[in-house]
Amino acid sequence: MVMTDDDAKDKIGNDTTNVSVHQREEQMTKILHNWSEFVKMPTIGPFHAFFQDFTSYAQDLLSLGQTILNAQANLNEYWKQMNMAYVQATKEVSERAPKQLNSKEDFEQYRNITINAFEDAFTNLFSSKEFSVTYGKVSNDVLDLFKKMQKFAEKNMKVLNLPTRDEMDQILKDIHDMKRTIHDMKKSGL
């Protein structure tokens, strides 16, 4: 039986999906095992504060892990579409290009065919609805990931009794207001 390009792409996509799901499960199992071993350690110093809100941290970590898994799945789809456009362009170049580059004109023809093939393939990709949806998902995943990491960092800053970003923003606002008040007082002669 002869395998078509679409059959080969589906087989490759399914094999990598099955492998990556299995690898993800193994990684999550290792992470949970390591975390459970870490929890057994005595709570000395700042660790006591961390372990007081263990449930909250566990939920935050699981949420962060889920966001990372979603981002990985959407990035896989993104790169699959990019690779398909690249394969399509190289296939077109190989079909249309001169077989031998004996003269400057042959090389110029090859160059123009290559530029046009890649331009057409990626223009079609970037203007497609599927790519727009995938790119939107990847962008949202990255933003969600940064938000969750920032939330996690802010929570840890509070536990360590360090100023959070919100507190620093408020301090800077207060300093700015004090400067303005002093400037206004100097201006009015007080």
N, C-alpha and C positions, 0 to 999 in steps of 0.2 A: 504494500500500500504506500502510495506517495503522500508525503506530508506537505500540506500547503503552508505558506507563510503564516496564515492566521492560526492554523493548528499548532505550529511551532511556538508562536507567541503565547497562545493560551496555555500550552504545556509548560513553558518557562515561567509564566506568571503564576500558575498553580503550584509548581514545585517550590518557587521562592516563597510563596505565601505559606505553604505548609511548613517549610523549614523555619521561617521567621516566627510563626505562631508557636512552634515547639520551642524555639530558642527563647522567646519571650516568657513562656511558662517556666522554663528552667531558671531564667534570670529572676523572675518574681519569686520563685521558691527559694532561691539562694538569698535574696534580699530579706524575705520574711524570716528565714532561719537566722541570718546574721543579726537582724533586729531583735529577735527573741533572745539570742545570746547576749546582746548588748543590754537588754532590759534587766537581765539577771545581775548585772554589775552593781556594786554598792553605789548609793546616791551620795556622792561627796561633792561639795562645792556647787557649781552652777547646775550640775546634773540633777540635784534635788528639785530645782525649779522646773527643769525640763520635764521631769517625770510626774509632776503634779498634774499636768494637763496631757497625760499620755494619750487619752482617747482622742482629744482634739488634734494632737500631732499625727496620730495614726490616720485619722480621716484626711488631714491635709496631705499626708504622704501618698495615700491611696488616690486622692483626687489628682495630685501632681503626676503620679504614675499613669493614671488613665489619660490625662492630657498628653503626656509624652507618647503613649501608645497610639492615640488618635493622630497626633502630629506625624508619627512615623508612617502610619498607614496612608495618610494623605500625601506625604512626601514621596512615598513609593509610587503612588498614582501619578504625581507630578512628573517624576523622573521617567516613568514608563512612557508618558505622552511625549516628553522631550526626546527620549531615545527613539521612539517610533518615527518622529519627524526627521531625526538624523538618519535613520536607516532608509527612510523613503528618499531623502535627498541623495544619499550616496548611491542608492540603487539607480536613481534617475541619471546621475553622473556617469555611472559605469555603463549604462545602456546607450547614452547619447554621445559620450566623449569619443574623440578619435582614438583608434587603437594604437597608433604610434605618433609620437611627438617628434617629427623630423624637422619641422621648420618653426619659425617664430609665429607664423599664422596658426599652425596647429596648436601651439602652446596657448596663444591668445584665445582661440576657439574653446579649448579645454577650460581656461580660466573663466570665460564668460558663461559657459554651460554650468560650471560649478557654482558660480555666484548666483545665477538665476535659479538653479535647483534648490539651493539652500534658502534663498530668499522666498521662493514660492512655498516650500515645505513649512518654514517657520512662520510665515505670514498666515498661512492657512491654520496652523496650530494656534497662534496667538489670537486669531479672530474667531475661533470656534467657541461655542457655548460650553462644551465639556471642559476645555482648558480654563475658561473664566471661572467656572464653578470650582474646579480643583484648586486654582490659584487663590480664590477667595477662602476656601477651607484651610489651605496652608497658612495664609495670612492670619486668619482668625485663631488658628492653633498656636501660632507663634505669639500673638498678643495674649492669649489666655495663659500660655506658659509663663510669659514675663510677669503677668499680673499675679499668678499663683506663687511664683518665686519671690516676688516683692512682698506679698502678704506673709509668706513664710519667714522671710528675713526680718520684717517688721516685728513679727511675734517674737522671734529670737532676740531681737534688740531689746525689747521690753523686758524679757526674762533676765537678760544680762545687765539690766539697769543702764542701758545706753540709750541716747536719744534716737528716736525714730525719725523717719523722713518728715512725717507730719509735724512733729515737735520742732524739728529744725526749720521747717517752712514758717511755723508760727513765730519762732525766735527771730528769724530774718525779717518778717513782717513787722514785729514789734520794734526792732532796731530801726527799720526804715521810718516808722511812725515817729519814733523818738527824734531822729535826725530832722524830720520835717517840722516837728514842734519846736526844737531848738532853733532851727533856721528862721521860723516865723517869729520866735521871741526876739532873736537878734535883730531882725528886720524891723520889728515894731519898737525897738529900743528898750526892752525890758532886761 
